[in-house]
Amino acid sequence: MSLTIDKCIEAWTNCLGQLRIKADIVFFGDSLTYYGDFASVFPDKTVCNLGLRGDNLQGMIKRTEQVNLLRPSSVFLMAGINDVAHLSAEEFEEQYKQLISALSGIPLVLQSILPVNNQAFNISCNNTQIRDRNRIIAAIAKERDLPYLDLYSRYEEEGQLPPLMTKDGIHLTEAAYLKWYNTLKEFVE
């Protein structure tokens, strides 16, 4: 029997609803979030990682009920890397706003999209596009009075994600996650 992603999302959502867990912090995103060990950053908090490999803005919109069921005190949102090469800036902005609206009533922290390394790796998007989408995210944060965490500038060196920080041009090495963790600690303090 083959399950579709929609059936999996339905099952995960049902499970979260039945567990009735209250999360202090939710990290919501794609594979960059998925691979992060955010519970190690906040050992005294109940942390839920809702990263899903390959997810895009439309997929995350479908998963917002999972976030809502956890009744988090805060959500750190990173979204959009899987849409940069496929959506126009206008489509990106529209879908990002839909995602934010689906999470209304929850304290959100919008995180920038990280840079990529498309010099050493074959990546379909580029950092010019990512900087443009990050400007959109920052403007949405300002418009909606939401905190914005600029991780892009913490990682970018000479216009790229440094080769030693990435496995494949997009995904971070374990050591590179430390920079994100330290940024989160500074931001929360």
Summary of the structure (lengths in Angstrom):
residues: 189
radius of gyration: 16.0
end to end distance: 48.0
largest distance: 48.4
contacts: 591
relative contact order: 0.14
helix: 46%
strand: 13%
